[in-house]
Amino acid sequence: MTFSQPSPRRLRIGVDVGGTNTDGVILDPSLASGPSKGILAHHKTATTPNPSDGIITAITSMFTQLEAAAGIHYQEDTIASVTIGTTHFVNAVIERDPSRLSPVAVLRLSGPFSKHVPPCVDWPEDMRSLILAYHARVKGGLEVDGSLISDIDESEIVEQCQEIRRRGGIKAVVINGVFSPIDTNHKQEERAAEIVRRELGGQEVDVVCSKEVANLGFLERENAAVLNASILRFARRTIREFREAVRRLGLRGVPVFITQNDGTILKGEKAAELPIKTFSSGPTNSMRGAAFLVQGMEEGGKKEDGQGEGEAMMVVDIGGTTTDVGLLLPNGFPRQQAAYSELAGVRMNFSCPDIRSIGLGGGSIVRKGEDGITVGPDSVGYRINKEALLFGGSTLTTTDCTVLANPDITSIGNVSLVKDALTEAETQQFKATVKSKIEKIIDNMKTSPEDLPVILVGGGAVIAPDELQGASKVLKPRWSEVANAIGAAIARVSAVVDTIKSTEMKTEKQFLEEIKKEAIERTIAAGASPESVEVVEIEMLPLQYVENKTRFIVRAAGDFDFTRSDLSSDKEEAAVPSEALEQDSSKQQPLTETKPQTQPAEVDVLTYTPTVLNRIWHISETDLTFISTGCYILGTGGGGSPYASMILLRQLLRSGASVRVVSPADVPDTAAVGCGCGAGSPTVSIEKLQGDEMMQAQTELYKALPSGQTKATHMIALEIGGGNGLQGMTLGASTNMNIPCVDGDWMGRAYPTKWQTTPVVFNERSPIWSPIAVADGNGNVLVMPKAASDAAVERIIRAALSQMGSQVGAADPPVTGAEMKRWVVENTVSQAWRLGRAVARARAMNRLDEVAETIVEECGGGQKGAAKVLFKGKIVGVKRTLRMGHVYGECIIEGTDVKDDVTATTGGGKRIGARGGQGVGGEEDFTGKRIKIPFKNENIAAIRIPEDDSSNDDDEDEKELEKQEDVLAIVPDLISVIDAQSGEAVGTPEYRYGLLVIVLGIAASDKWTGSQRGIDLGGPKAFGFDHLKYEPLGRFVKPVSVIDEFNRSTE
């Protein structure tokens, strides 16, 4: 092989430092279109305890290869960059290593909000106690429209700095402000950070602004910022070692980059500030490296184009133990996960690639049993060279079977050792099993039925067949074993703008153009060459109940500009705390939160029984977890995620509060049953965490009640669906109103308006919802002593929302116990509990492939069709628009097999088939079919799309009206969408392309369907679907009461 002399500053070095191996590649982009792909040298070596040693070994070996092949000694001026991908930072978190994780203090700029949900509240206890050293709330924070909750108070921040200094040992401070990602004017986090640096000394303590780490989502952004702050010192030390390794090779003028999660690069000094953005870079590097390798690849005698314009590609990375699959989008970047991701038990909201894994690799163990061949999921892993038959071992692996099945493979081990391992029939069954596993996970990752190119990479790729169903072509490129290092070498530069704008004076289109320009400018500032920058991702999300507000998310990317003098050399890092660059081998001084939290022992969900004594249900954390999961399912896509409300109520329980639930039948007729709820935008609720507004509203309501009207003796939830499903229990907790909550609610689901409640359906008196009080938690209270109608209450409160931060706590007047018994949708807390228990049990038993059918059974699916599985498939289209404060939209789902690859087995090893289809009977094949789900905050209907439907989805005028015969289910019946991979509900704001889902239909309570008024208020006409009529899904079955089933008498 001969090499042409590279021009100066052309060669790129990519290095991937993994937990086991360090891979390297030297690449000349000018030769990328040729047969060599521009890959001049590559090397794989064992990762060393000091990663710089492995980097030096890899790069030195590659330089030696070049000298031997071309006789050229490559100098500093031929190298354009060194780009490194590493797992060191994420491993520090996963391993909970106190020598690499520093204690952190958190200062929240949130005023009265978030007081009941402290930082790291949802972390594993060992992580929380290791990292969180101190936290406090101070004045500050913004509303969704950019106005102030309150300005920061310098004296408050100074006082907290004194406390942080007094405690000692705290190495980092995180500043987290409400809606800080959209704070471009007040710059509260930046101002607070300057005060902290001044008081604590910038050389002694790192200060991290949360807005620089992640986007909207207060808790999740804070979690990411805290983890980032904790590993800053270790990150600086590691990156300094990386740079030192490069300098020791004589490459002093060469910039060092670190790859981040989305397939782009950070300068070394920036990565040292944001190490968390590198956590998931490994899979991304492999995917982008694989796509690069197949561009222009020869296949079947003719040249293939690799990733063509507008074409997605599936990357299948087969290792020794697992197969990781990701979808590379037409823009050249991996598809990202949904809104939230989790690492080491910590929930965060920064961008990560959407990777699915199955237990299939080159070392997977193959077994022969009564029912034939099984493959994995267990593996011999890195011991394959000792334990596989090919290498003289005694364990039959997939590599053994692959070599046996393919006589052309002679380069792996001793072929004679496997010649009698399988019969011909067993060999064919093995090949079919492996093929089926790979095909299924590929299909689950696809977002459309069209075949896609599939690229096989990784050391275990030899086990995969050359043809796969669903693949337009299967490519096994050369150099695939170092695809991750190649991906690092070719990584690009990107920037994201995530902001909220008012569309009152400008159109969305005008704002979009401005934001695209800003994203491009940020990308160029980050180091991209202007001519290469393009917008690669656009998302616009109208905000519910927030007038004229839209969230814009725009990402741009481009190639690095190596000609810029300000970026062409890697500058020395600024002075940092002295101990940051030294290994801290001393034992850390324990630092604890002000009040340790009591966490219960782990519970076996398969045997758990609730505590019901003398017909009073005493809620535990396990009950709360079940109920929260069930509430979101009953939310039918709306109601907002119960997560934040669940965390708040869990904190009350851990602080010793008692939460009681009673049966509607046990409430005296003379009782006063109160109600409280949250109202506003889900987007606001994820940023402005609840303060005391719910209790403030109750207090103000009772001041306004007519004299003689009794205060509440019981509470009830307005709607069981979504976050409001927990508010009755929260208000009734012993530390709040100290009254029991009724096992029921006024909807039996979630609805978008207050007049869509059963008391209004019965219409025994009107209006039912006045007087009413609402409080914003920031000192503003609105009381309506009288109203002309319940519809007027809804209109007026919604109008006030925009002036009260788009989120309020509301208090409704009590009704009598006798009225409650006539109007209530009974046992819905019990129903939520049972649905959540079904999901938890399915997880515990690895039976998520049957979770939908289990939910159907819990809702009475076997009795008169009270619930059904309506559809199974993946989301292939989502549209949203905002009208009158509500988000209207449509979700398109295409039928596919959504079952997990891992199939549950009985003790004898026999497969237990999944039940499915309508009701709980035989399974229906949804493949090739499509449905649409129109929604107005909540799902309105599930409607079959005819096979011959040719209407233009983008042209509302051309759309034909839906036909009655295509309706699978419609309001007031419940249409719920759950994630097929987790069993959790998927809310309408979370609908996204490619998500595998199951659509459930649940019969509505007879409190809705028992009268024409109920159908009018809660049915199709109330949502503008006058051309469709309500036809019952099945006959409603009242949920089984937990209190009736589990009651124990102590008398």
N, C-alpha and C positions, 0 to 999 in steps of 0.2 A: 504493500500500500504506500502511496506517495502523498505528500501533503504540500500544498502551495504555501508560500510564505504569508502568514497573516499580516494584515495591516495593523498599525499601532492601535492600541486600546479597542480591540475587537473581541477578544476571547472572553467568554464568561465562564466562571467556575461556579458550579452548584454543588453544595454539600448537604446531605441530610444526616443529622446526628440522631440516631434512634436509640432505643434502650438496649438493643442487641448489636446492631451493625451501624457503621458509619459508611455511607455511600457517597461517591464523588463522581463528577463528570466535568470535562472541559469541552466547551461547545463554541463553535464559530458560527454565528447566525448567518453570515454571508454564504455559507455552504449548506444551509438548512434544506434547500430544495433538491440537493443531490442525494445520491444513494447512501452516503455516509451520515445524512441528517446533520452534518456539521459536528458530529461527535468525534473529537480527536482522541479522547482517552476517557476511560472510566475505571473505577476501582471500588471494591467492597472490602472493608476491614472491620475488625471487632471494635465496638465502642469502648473507650477507655475511661477509667474513673475520672481523670482529668480530660474533658472533651477536646481540649486543644491538642492533646497528643494524637488522638484519632484523626483530627482534621489535618494536622501536619503530615501524618503517615499517608493519608489518602491523597493529598495534593502532591506531596513529594513523589509518590509512586506514579501518579499521572504524568508529572513532568518527566520522569524517567522513561515512561512509555513513549512520550513524544520525541525525546532525544534519540531513543533507540529506533523509532520508526522513520523519523525525518532528519535526524542529525542536527536538529536545531535546538539551541538552548533558549528557552523562553524567558525573557526579561520582564521586569516590572511594567515597561511601557507597552507590552503586548496584551496585558490583562485589563479588561474594562471594569470588572466587578467580581466580588466573591459574595455569593448569596447562600445563606445557611438556613436550613429548616431544623428545628430542634424540638424534642419532647421534654427537655429538662425542666422547663417551667411548670408544665402541667403535671409532671411526675412529682414535683415538690409538693403540690397540693394534694394529689391522690394519696401520696405516702404519708401525709401529715407530718412532715419532717420539721421539727422545731428549730433545727439549725439553719433552715432555709426560709422559714416563715417568721416574719416580725410581728409583734403585737401592734394593734391599730386602735386608734380612737376615732369615733364618728361624731361629727357635729352636723345636726340637721337644721337647715334653714326652713322651718316649716310652721313657725308660730304655734297655733293651737292644734294643728293637725298631726296625725300619726302618733299621738301620745300613747295609744293603747297597743301599738305594734312596734316594739323596739327593734333596733338593728339586729340582723342575723337571727331573727326569731324562728325562722324555718330551717335553720342549719342543723346538721347533726351536732349533738352536744359536744363531742370531742373537738370538732372543728371550731365551734363557737368559743369554747373555753380556751383554746389554743391561741386564737387570733384576736377576738374582740376584748379589748382591755378597758374601754370606757366609752360612754356615749352620753350625749346631751342634746336637748332641743333649745334652739334660740329663735329669736324673731327673724322673719324673712319669708321668702317664697312668693310665687306668682300665681295668678289665676290663669285659666286657659286662654284668655284674651290678651295676656301680657300685662295686665294691671297688677298692682301690688296686693298681696295678702297683707304684708307689712314690710317695711324696709329693715335692713339689718341694723342692729344696735352694737356699735363697737365695744361699749363697756361690757356687754354680755359676753362677747367673744373673748375679750381680754380675761374676764373672770374664769371662763372655761379653760383657757390656756394655762392659767395659774394652777388649776386643779390637775390638768394633764401633767404639768411639770412636777407637782407635788407627788403624784403617784410614782413617777419614775419608770424607766424601762420602755416607755412607749416610743416606737420608732417611726410611726407614720400617722397622719391625720387625714381623714376623708371628709370633705365638705359636700353635703348633698342637699340641694335646694329643690323645693316643689316647682315643677315645670322649668327647671334650669336649662334643659336642652333648647328651649325657645327664647331664652333670656339673652337678647342681643342688645338691649338698651341699659338695663340696670346693672348687669354684670355682677350679681350678688355673690356668686361662688368665687369669682376672681377677687373681688374686694375682700371677702372674708379670708381667702387664702393668704393674701398679702398681710393681713393683720396677724394671722397665725405664724407666718414665717418671721415676722418682725418680733413677735413675743417669744417664740420658741427657738428661733435661730434656724435659718434655712440650711445650715451645715449640719445640724443635729437631727432634724426631723423632716421626713418627706411629707409634702402636702399634695393631696390628689383632689382635683375637682371632678365630681362624678360625671359632668356633662362631657368631659374629654374622653370618657371610657365607654359609655353606652348611651342609648337614647331613651325615649319615653317609657315609663314603667318604674315608679319610685323604688319599690323594694328590690326589683331585679337589677336596676342600675346600681343601686347602693351595694348589693351583693357583689357585683362585678368589680366595683371600685374598691371595695374592701379587700377582695382577693388580690387585685392588682397592687394595692398599696403594700400588702403583706409580703409579696415576693419581689418588691422593687430592689432591695439591696442585693438579694441573690441574683436577680436579673442583671444588675449592673456588673456584678463580679463575673458572671458567666460571659456576658458580651465582651467585657474587657479581656477575658481569656481568649475568646474567639478572635478579637482584633490582634491580640498579642501573637497568636498563632500565625496569623496572616503576615504580621510584621517580621516575625522570625524567618519567614520564607523569603524575605527581601521585598515584599510587596507593600512598601510603605505608603505609596501614593494611591493605593487602590481602595475604593470605597467598599465597606462591608455592609451588606443588607441582611435583614432577617425576614423570612416569609411569614405572612399572617394568614388568618383563617380563610379569607375569601380568595386566596390565590394571588395576592399582590404583595408588594414588599414595603418594608419600613427601613429607613436609615437606622444604623446601629444605635445612635443616641436616642432616636424616637422609640425604638423597640425597648430600650432600657427604661423608658417612661411608661410604656403600655405593653408590658410583657403578656398580659392576658389575651391580647389580640393574636398571639401566636399559638394558642393552646391547641387548635385543631388544624394546624397547617399541614400536617403529614398527609392525611387523606387527600387534601386539596392538591398538594404537589404531585401526588401520584396520578390524579385524574388529569391534570393539565399536561403532565409529562407524557401520559399515554396518548392524548389527543395530538400532541406534537409529533410523536413517533409515527403515527399513521397517515400524516399528511403526505400525499403523493406516493403512498406505499403501493408496491406492485402486488396485485392479487389476481390469481388465476390467469396470468399472462397479460393482463392489462393494468394500466395505472389507475389507482383509486384516488379520489380527491380528499380522503380523510374527512375532516369536519367541514362540510360545505356551507355555503351561505344559508343562514336560516335553518340549519340542521342541528338537532340535538344528538348526543352520543352517550351510550351507556358504557361506563368503565367498570370492569369486574376485576378486582384485585384479589387474587387467590394466594394466600400465604400458607403457613404450615398448619394453622389451626382454624382460621376463619376465612370466609369469603366476604369482602366488603364491596358493596355496589353503590355507585353514585351516578347521578345524571348530570352530564356536562351540557349546559344550555347553549343555544345558538350563539350567545354572546361570548362564549369561550370560558365562562365561569361556572362553577358548580351550583346546582340548585341549593338554596339555603333552607335550613330548618324553619319551622313555624316560629311564631313570635318568641317562644321561650325555649331555652335549652338547659340541661342540667349537667353539672360536673361535680363529682364527689359529694352528691347529695345537696348541692347548692344550686338554686334556680337563678338563671341569669337571662339577659335579653340581648347579648351581643351576637353578631353574625357567625354562624357555624354551618359547615356543609351538611346537607342531608344525606347521611350514610346509613344504609341498612346492612346488617351482618347476619350470617348464618354459620352454623357450626360445620363447615366443610372446608378442608384444606388438604395439602399434600400429605399431612401426617394423620388425617382422620382415620380412626380405627374402623375396620370393616369386619362385621360379624355374620356368621351363618347360623340361622335358627330355623325353627319349624315353619315359620312364615316367610322364609327366604332371606335375602341379603339386606342388612341394614348398614348405613354409612353414617358414622359420627353420632352425636356431635362432639364426643370426646376425641382427643388427639394425643399422639406421642410428642407433638410439638418439636422443639429443638433437638429432641433425642432421636429423631428419625434416622440419623446416620449410625445409630447403635441398635435401635429396636426394630426397625423395619426388616422384613425378610430379605430384601435385596442386599442388605448390608450385614447379613448373618444373624439378625435378631429373630425374635419369635412372635412378633406382633404383625398381623396382616393389616396393611394400610392402603389408602387410596393410591399412593404412588406404586406400590407393589402390583395392585390390580390393573392399573393403567399400563404399566410396562408389559404385563401378561397379555392384555387385550390388544396391544399395539406392537407387533414384532419389529416394526421399524425403529422403535426406540431402543438403542443399544448402549447409550452413553451413561445410563444411570445404574450403578450397582452391578451385581452379578445376576444376570437374567436367569441363569440356570436354577437359582434358588427359589424361583417363584413359579416354575413351569407346571407344578401340580397343585397350586394353591386353590384354584377354582375350576369347576367343570365349565363346559362351554355354555350351558344354560345359566349358570351362576355368573359367568362373565358378562353375558348379555344383560342380565338383571342388574348387575353393578353399573354398567354403562347407562342403562335407562334411568336408574336411581339418581346418579350424579347429574345427568342431563336434565331430569325433571326438577331437581332442587335449584339448579342455576336458572332454568327457564322461569320458574315461579317467582323468584326474587327479582328477576329482570322485569317480569310483567307487573309486579307490584310497584316498581319504581317508575314505570312509564306513565305519561300524562295523556296519551292518545293511543288509539288502537293501531296506528301505523307502525310498521317494522322500523327499527332503528339500528344503526351500526353498533356493534358490540366489540369493545377492545378488551382483550384478556392480558393482564399483566401480573407480575408477582412470581415468586419462585415456585408456586404450586400450580401455575397456569397449565402445566402439562396434563393435568387430570381432566381438563375441560374438552368437550368435543369440538370439532371444526364447524358444526352446524347446530344452530339453536333456533327453536321456534320463537318467533317474535323478533328475530334479528335479521336485518336486511343483508348483513354480512358479518362474519366473525373474523376478527383480525388479531393475530398474535405477533406483535412487532418485535424486531430485534432490539436489544438493549432494554427490554421491559423490566429486567431485574433491578435497574437503577432509574426507573421512571420517576421516583420521588426526587432524586437529585436533579434530573433533567427539568422537572417542574419548577424546582427552585431556580435553576439557571435562567429560565425563560419568563419568570414572574414579572408582572407588570405593576404599574402604580395606579392607585385609585383614591377616590374621595367620595364621601356621602354627605348629602344635605338632608336632614330630617327636621322638618319645621311645620308649624301651624300658621296659616294665613287667613285673614278675613277677606272673603270674596264679595264684600258689600260694595266696594268702590272699583275693584278690578275683577275680571273674569278668571276662572280657574286656568284657562288657556294662557292668559297674560302672565299670571304668576308662574305657571309652569315654565314658560320661556325664560323668565328671570332666574328661576331656581336651577334650571339646566345650565345657564350661563355661569352661575355661582359654583356649581359642581365642577364644571370644566376648569374654572379659574383655580379652585382648590387643588385639583389634580395636577395642574401645571405647577402650582406652587410647591407641591409635594415632590416634584422632580420629573414629571412627564414632559415629553417633547410635544409642543402645541399641535403639530400637524397629525399626531397619532391619537389624540384624545377623542373619545366618543362617549356619548351617554349610553350606558348598557342596561339600566334598570330604572323604571318609573312606576310609582304607585301613588294613587290619590285616594284618600279615605275621608269622606264627609263625616263630620262629628255629630252624633245623635244629640238632640236637645240643645245644641249650641248653634245659635243662629249665624249663618253665613261663615262658618269655619270649616276649613278642609286641611287635613294633614297631607303634606307632600313628602315623599321619600324618593330622592333621585341620586343615582350613583353613576359616576363617570370613571373611565379607565383609559390608560394610554401606556406607551412604551417609555422606559426610562431614557432621559436625555443625558447621554454621557459627555456631551460637549460643553455642558454648563460648568463654568469655573466655580460657582458656589456649591456645586454638588459633586464635582469630579474627584475630590479627595475626601477621605474620611477624617474629619477634624478631630483633634483631641477632645475628649469629653470635658465638660465643665467640671469644676471642683465639686466633689460630692462628699458626703459624710465619711470621715476617715474609716470608720468601722465597716462601711459598706463594702469595701474591697478586701476585707479580711475575713477569713473563716471564723465564725464565732463558735468556738467549741465549749464555751462556758455554759453552764446550766442556766436557763432563763428563770428569772424571778416570776413566780406565778402571779398573774394579774386577773382579777375576777370582776365580773359585773357587780353592780351595787347590791343586787339581790339574786342569789342563785335560783334558777328555775327548777322546779320539781317535774321530772319527766317519768311517766309510768313505764313499767316493764313492758317489753314487747308482748303483744297479744296474738294468740292463735286465732285467726279469723274463721277457721273452719269449725271451731268448737265454742267460740265466744257466745255468751248470752247476756243480754242487757239486764240492768238492775231495775226491777219494777217491784216496789214494796207497797202493799196496801193501795194498789191501783195508782201509784205515783211513779212515773218513770224518771229515774235520776240519770241525767245524761252524763256519759263518760267521754273521754277523748276518742275512743273507738267509735262510739255512737256518732259523735260529731263528724268524724271522717266519713262514715257511711252516708250520713244525712247530706253532707255537703256535696258529695259525688252525685247523689240522687237528685238533689235540687237542680243541678245544672242540666241533668237529663230531662227533668220535668219543665225546664225553662224553655223548651222547644226552640232553642237557638238564641233566645233573648234573656232579659233579666240581669245580664252581666255575670261575670264569673264570681262564684261564691268564695273564691280563694282568700281574698283579703278579709272578708267577714268571718270566714272560718278561723283564720289566724287570730283575729281579735278575740273571738269567743273562746278559743283554745287558751289564750293568755289568761282570760278570766278564770277558767277552770284550773289552770296551773297555779293561779294565785289564791286558790281556795274557795272560789265562788261555787255556789250550788245552782244548778239549772234543772228545773222540774217541768215535766210535760204531763198533762192530764187528758183523759178522754172527754170529748164533747158531752157524752152522756152523763158524766159525773159532775158537770158544772151546774150549780143551782140556777133555777129560772130567774132568780132575783140578782144574780151576779152582774157585774159590769165588765164587759169584755172590751178592752181597749185594743188599739192597733197602731203600729208605727212602721214606717218604711223609709227607704232612701229613694230619692227621685233625682234624675239627672243623667248625664252622659257617662257611659262606661269608660270612655277615654279619660274623663276627668277622674273617675274613681280609681284608676290605676296609678295616678300621680298624687292626688290629694287624698291621702288616707284618712279615714274617719276619725274625727275628734269626739267632741261631746254634743254634736248637733242633734243626735237622736234624742238624748235625754233632755236637752234644752227645749226642744219642740214639745215634749210631753209636759214639762214644767209650765211653759207658756200657755199650753192648751187649757190646763186645769185652772189657770187664772181667768181664762175667758169663758169657762163653762157657766151656764146659768146657775144661780144659787140653788142648792139642794140637789144638784146632779152629782151622782156618786163618782168618785175617782175609780179607776180601773181596779178590779180585783183579780183579773186574768188578762193575759195578752194573747193575741192571735196574729199570725203573719198575714199581710195583705195578699201576697202571692207566694206559693211554695217554690215557684220556678226562679232560679238564679239566686243572687246574693240576698234578696229580700226574704228568701225562705228561712234564713237564720235570724232575722231581726226580732221576731217575737220572743225567741229564747234569749237573745242578748239583752233586750229590754227587761225581760222578766227575771234575769239573773239576780242572785241574792245581793250582789254588790251594786245593783241598779235599783229596780223597782221592787224586787223581792216578791214576785208573784208568779204563779205557774203559767205556762204557755199551753194553749189548747192544741191538741193534735188535729189540726185542720187549717184551712185558710179560706180566702174569699174568691179564689180563682181555680184552684186545682192544677195550676200550670203558671205560665207568665203571659200577660197581655200588655200591650203598649200604653193603655189609658186607664185612668182610675174609674171611669164609668163602666168598664168591662169587668164588673165584679158581681158576684151572686146577690148581694143585698140590693143592687140596682135592678137586677133581673126580677127579683120578687116584688119590688116596687110597692112595698107596704106603706112606706112613708118616703117623702121626697122633700128636700134633698137629704140623703143619708150622710154625706161627707162634709157637713158643716155643723158646728164651727170646726175649723182646721187651723193648725199652726205649723209653720215651717221655719227652720233656723239654718243658717249657713255655717255655723260653728265659728264664725269670725265676728260675732257681735250683732249681726243683723237678723231680725225676727219679723215675720209677717204673720198676722193673725186675721182670719176671715170669720167674724162672728156669724155672718149670714151669707147665703148664696141663693140665687134664683133656681139653680139646678145643679146636678152633679156634673153635667157637661161644662157649666160655667166654672165650677171649681177647677176642673182640669185645665181649661183655657187660661185662667188667671194665674194659676200656679206655674204653668209652663212659661207664660210671659215673664213672670218674675225670675225664673231660673237664670236667664242670661245676665241679670243684674246681681245675682247672688252666687256667682262663681260656677254656675251650671251644675251644681250639686247641693242638695239640701237634705236635711232630715225632716220628715213630716209626721205629725201626730193627728190621728183621727179620733172623733168622739166615740166614747164607749157605747156599745149596744147591750141590751139585756141578755142574760143567759138564755132566756126563752127564744129571743130573736136569733141568737147565734145558732141554736139547735135547728131552727128552720132553714137558715140560709147557708150554713157552713158546708164546704166540701170536706167530708169527714176523713180522718185518718191519713192525711197527706204527709205528715211528718213520718208516720210509720211507713208509708209508701216510699218516700225518699230513702229512708233507712234500708228498706229491703232492696231497692235498686242498687244502692251503694254497696251493700253487703254482697250482692250478686257479682258486681265488678271485682271486689276485693277477693272473693273466693275464687273467681276465675283466674285471677293473677296467681294466687297462692298455689293453685292446682295446674298451672300452665295450660289453662283451657280457655284462653281468650277467643279461640275459634268458635266457641259456643256461647260467648257472653250475651250476644243479642237474643238468642233463644231462651237463655235463662231469665233475662229481663222480661221477655214476653210472658213467660210462665208466672213470674212474680206479679205481673199486672192482670193475671186471669186469662191469659191467652188460650188456655185449654178449656175455658168455660165461655161458650157463646161468642168466641172470637173477640174477646175484649182487648186484645193487642195482637199485632202482627209484625213480622219482618217484611217491610214493603220493598226494600231494594238493597243490593250490595254492589258497590262499585267504587270508582274514584272520581273526584271532582275534576272536571275538564273545562269549566268555565264559570266565572263569577263576575257579576256586574252590580254596581251600587250607585244610588243617587240619593240626595237629601231633599225631602219635601216636608214642610211644616214640622221640622224638628225630628222627624223620623227617617231612619235609613231604609229606603225601599231597595229591593234588589232581586236578583234571580241567580240561583245556583244550578248548574248543569252537572249531572252525574251520569257516568257511563258504566254499564255493568261489567264486572270482572270478578275473578276469584280473589277474595280478600283474606283468605285463611293464611295463618302463619305457616312457615315452612316446617317448623317443629310440630309433630303430631303427637298428641297424648296417646299413651298406651296403657293397657291394663297390666296387671301383674304378670300375666302370661305372655306379654309382648305383643298382643293383638291390638291393631289400630281401632280406636273408637271413632267412628265416623261422626261428622258434624251434622246436627239437625238443622234444618233451615226452611226456606220457603215461607209460605203464608202460615200464620199460626205457629204451631210447633210440629207440624207434620213433615212430610218429605221435602227434600231440598229442591228449590227452584233454580234453574240456570238463568242468571241475569245477563250472561255474556252477550254483547252485541246490542243490548237494549239501552235506552236512555230515558231519564226522567229529568224534570226541572222542579225546583222548589222556589216559588216566589216567597219573599219575606218582607215584612214591615217590622223591623227589629226582630220579631219572632217569625217562625216559619208559618206560612199560611196554608200551603197545600203541597202534596206530592202528586205530580201530573205526568203521565206517560207521554213521551214525545213519539209521535208516529214515525215509522221507518221512512215514509215518503215525505217527511216534513222538509220543505226546501225554503222556508221563510228566512229572511235575512235577520240574524240575531241583533245586528247593529242598527236596524231601521225599525223603530217602533211603529211607524205607519204601515209598514208592509206585514207586520205580524198578524197572523190569524188568531182569533179568539180560541181559547182552549175549549175542548169539547167535553161534555159531561162524561161520556164513556171512557175518557182517558184519565179521569180522576181516580187516584188510588186512595187518597185520604184528604180531608179538608177540614178547616176549623168549623166548629169548636173542638173536634178531635185533635189530639196532640200529634204533631209530626216532629220527631226528635232525630237528630243526626249524631251518631257516636263514632269515635275514632276506632277503626277496625283493629288497630295495633295495640291500643291501650284500654279500650272499653270506656274511656272518658267521653263526656259530651263535647261536641264541637259547637261553639257559639257562632252566630252569623258573622261577627267581626273576624273570626278565625278561619272562615272558609278560604281555601287557597288551592291553587292548581296542584293536582297530583296526590292530594290527601285521600287515603283509602278510608272509606266510610261505610257505615251501615245505617239505613234509614228505617226507623221504627214508627209504627202507628199505634196509638193508645186511645181507646175510646174515652170520650169526655164524660165527666160526671153528669148524671141525670138532672142535676141542678141547672145545667145549661141546656140539655137536649129535651128536657121534659116540658118545655113550653115554647111557643113560637117567638115570644119576646126574648128568651134566652138565645135562640138560634139567630134572631135578628141582631142582637147586641154582640154576640161572640162568633157569628158565622161569616160566610163569604161576603155578604152585603156590607158588613162593617168594614171590610178591607177593600171595597171597590170591585169585588168580583160578582157583580150583579148577574152575569150570564151563567153562573154556576150555582147549583143548589146543594144544600147539605144532604148527604146520604150517609147514614151512620156506618162507621167502620165495623162495628159489632155492638153487642150489648154491654153496657158498663157493668163492671164488677167492683163493688166497694172494696177498697184496700183492707187487708187484714190488719187489725190493730195489734201493735207490739204489746200494748198494755194488756189486752185480753189474753194474748198467747203466753206471756212470760210473768204474769202477776204472781207474787208470793205474799201470803198474809203473815204478818208477824204478831197478830193479836192472839 
